[in-house]
Amino acid sequence: MVLHPFNGTRTGDFWSVSHKPANFFADIPDALKKTSTSKKPTNGLVETLPTLAMLEAALFLAKEPMSSRRLAQIAAMPEGTKTRKLIYELNQQYDREQSAFCIVEVAEGFQLRTRPEFAPWLVRLQGVPEAVRLSNPAMETLTVIAYRQPVPRTEVDRIRGVQCGDLIRQLLDLDLAKIVGRSDELGRPFLYGTTPKFLRIFGLASLKDLPYLETLTAMETLMAPEIEQ
């Protein structure tokens, strides 16, 4: 199966500051000026514009998903629900403006991404990483690890009915799986689990968001999202 990085991929991989859309931060100076000089803001949105701008800038440049705690530190605001509220406001703003961007909760953090519908156009740009090809056996092996982790290789072999050592090494090289410990069984074999990159690529906020196996008609259904190298 061919898996391409630009279907809802984070912006940081493929956009540098020099590639940002024109006037991306054009309104920030005025917003800061209004807030600093206005003694009686007319509404809460004006009051929060600088914080929204700081959150947007941090998410725009981040290479990995950022936790709400980290975002709160950058924007110098209390931790908790306010960070999520401001992210919700930013997403509402993007929706109103029909922006190419959206903020998603993924891999126990938040990330600015291009919307999936722009993928067919963005893949034509220079500098986009080539698509990664994962075979169906590799997909199945990753599925077993995701649902049974922490799991030894012998258990993966038993479920699939074949030796999976080479496939597990391939997933380790792609940073989709990792060694998470050792079993108490004879020989103390390695136990395998998934990585933060796995969550990020498949759009999962945490492992709790894995769909129930009963809802899947095939393993490929789970592995539909695009994978970046």
C-alpha positions in Angstrom: 0.0 0.0 0.0 1.3 3.5 -0.9 1.1 5.9 2.0 1.8 9.6 1.3 2.7 12.3 3.9 0.6 15.1 2.7 -2.9 13.9 3.7 -3.5 16.1 6.7 0.2 16.3 7.4 1.7 18.7 9.9 2.8 21.9 8.3 6.2 21.9 9.9 7.6 19.1 7.7 7.1 21.0 4.5 6.8 24.7 5.3 9.5 26.9 6.6 9.1 30.5 7.6 10.1 31.6 4.2 7.3 29.4 2.7 4.5 30.6 5.0 1.4 32.0 3.2 1.5 35.7 2.4 0.2 37.9 5.2 0.0 34.9 7.6 0.8 37.1 10.6 -0.3 40.4 9.0 -2.9 41.2 11.6 -0.8 40.5 14.6 0.9 44.0 15.0 -2.5 45.7 14.8 -4.0 43.3 17.2 -1.3 43.9 19.7 -1.6 47.7 19.2 -5.4 47.6 19.8 -5.0 45.5 22.9 -2.2 47.6 24.5 -3.9 51.0 23.8 -7.6 50.1 24.3 -8.6 50.6 27.9 -12.0 49.0 27.4 -11.9 46.1 24.9 -15.2 45.8 23.2 -15.2 42.0 23.4 -13.3 39.0 24.7 -11.9 38.2 21.2 -9.9 41.5 21.0 -8.6 40.8 24.5 -7.2 37.4 23.5 -5.8 38.2 20.0 -2.2 38.3 21.1 -2.5 35.0 22.9 -4.1 33.4 19.9 -1.3 34.8 17.7 1.4 33.3 20.1 -0.4 29.9 20.0 -0.7 30.0 16.2 3.0 31.0 15.8 4.2 28.2 18.1 2.0 25.6 16.4 3.1 26.8 13.0 6.8 26.3 13.7 6.6 23.2 15.9 7.9 20.0 14.4 6.1 17.7 16.8 2.7 17.9 18.5 2.8 20.2 21.5 1.0 19.5 24.8 -1.5 21.9 26.2 0.9 22.5 29.1 3.7 23.5 26.8 1.5 25.8 24.8 0.2 27.4 28.0 3.9 28.1 29.0 4.7 29.7 25.7 1.6 31.9 25.8 2.1 32.8 29.5 -1.4 31.7 30.5 -2.8 29.4 33.1 -2.8 25.7 32.3 -6.1 23.8 31.9 -9.1 24.4 29.8 -8.1 27.9 28.5 -5.6 26.4 26.1 -8.2 24.1 24.6 -10.7 27.0 24.4 -8.2 29.2 22.5 -7.4 26.3 20.1 -11.1 25.9 19.5 -11.4 29.6 18.7 -8.5 29.3 16.2 -10.1 26.4 14.5 -13.4 28.3 14.3 -11.5 31.2 12.7 -9.9 28.8 10.2 -13.3 27.4 9.4 -14.9 30.8 8.8 -12.0 31.9 6.6 -12.0 28.5 4.7 -8.3 28.2 5.6 -6.1 25.4 4.4 -5.1 24.7 8.0 -6.6 23.1 11.0 -5.4 22.2 14.5 -5.8 18.6 15.5 -5.3 16.8 18.8 -2.9 14.0 18.1 -0.2 12.0 19.9 -1.1 13.6 23.3 -0.7 17.1 21.9 -1.9 19.6 19.3 -0.6 20.1 15.8 -1.2 22.5 13.0 -1.9 20.6 9.8 -3.0 21.1 6.2 -6.5 19.8 5.5 -6.7 16.4 3.8 -8.5 17.9 0.8 -5.4 19.8 -0.2 -3.2 16.7 -0.4 -3.7 16.1 -4.2 -2.4 19.6 -4.9 0.4 19.7 -2.3 2.0 16.5 -3.4 3.0 18.3 -6.6 5.3 20.7 -4.8 9.0 20.3 -4.8 10.6 19.0 -1.6 7.7 16.8 -0.5 9.1 13.5 0.9 8.4 10.4 -1.3 5.6 8.1 -0.3 6.4 5.2 2.0 5.3 1.8 0.9 4.2 -0.7 3.6 3.2 -4.2 2.5 0.0 -5.8 3.8 2.0 -8.1 6.1 3.7 -5.1 7.6 0.4 -3.4 8.1 -1.0 -6.5 9.8 2.1 -6.8 12.0 1.7 -3.1 13.1 -2.0 -3.7 13.8 -1.1 -6.7 16.1 1.5 -4.6 18.0 -0.9 -1.7 18.4 -3.7 -3.8 19.9 -1.7 -6.3 21.9 1.1 -4.1 23.2 3.3 -4.7 25.1 3.6 -7.9 23.1 6.6 -10.3 22.5 7.5 -11.3 18.9 6.3 -14.9 19.6 2.8 -13.6 20.2 2.9 -11.6 17.0 4.1 -14.7 15.1 1.4 -16.8 16.6 -1.4 -14.4 15.7 -0.2 -13.9 12.1 0.9 -17.5 11.7 4.3 -16.6 10.2 7.6 -15.4 11.4 7.5 -11.6 11.8 11.1 -10.7 12.9 12.0 -8.9 9.6 8.7 -7.0 9.6 9.1 -5.9 13.2 12.6 -4.6 12.4 11.2 -2.7 9.4 8.6 -1.1 11.7 11.4 -0.3 14.2 13.4 1.4 11.5 10.4 3.5 10.5 9.9 4.5 14.1 6.3 3.1 14.1 7.2 0.5 16.7 9.7 0.4 19.6 11.0 -1.9 22.3 9.1 -1.1 25.5 10.5 -3.7 27.9 11.2 -7.4 28.4 8.9 -10.3 29.2 9.2 -12.4 32.3 9.1 -15.5 30.2 12.1 -17.8 29.7 14.8 -15.9 27.9 13.2 -12.5 28.7 12.3 -11.6 25.1 11.7 -8.0 24.1 8.2 -6.5 24.3 7.1 -4.3 21.5 4.7 -1.3 21.4 3.9 1.7 19.2 5.6 5.1 19.2 4.4 8.7 19.4 5.0 8.8 15.6 2.4 6.1 15.2 -0.2 8.2 17.0 0.7 11.3 15.0 0.6 9.6 11.6 -2.7 7.8 12.2 -4.3 10.9 13.8 -4.8 9.4 17.3 -4.8 11.5 20.4 -3.8 8.4 22.4 -4.0 4.6 22.3 -7.5 4.9 23.8 -8.7 6.2 20.4 -7.9 3.0 18.6 -11.1 1.7 17.1 -12.6 -1.5 18.4 -11.6 -4.4 16.3 -15.2 -5.5 15.9 -15.8 -2.3 13.9 -13.2 -3.0 11.3 -14.0 -5.0 8.2 -10.3 -5.4 7.4 -7.0 -4.4 8.9 -6.5 -2.0 6.0 -9.4 0.1 7.3 -7.3 1.1 10.3 -4.3 1.8 8.2 -5.9 4.2 5.7 -4.2 7.4 6.9 -1.0 8.6 5.1 2.4 7.9 6.5 5.3 10.3 6.4 8.9 9.2 6.3 
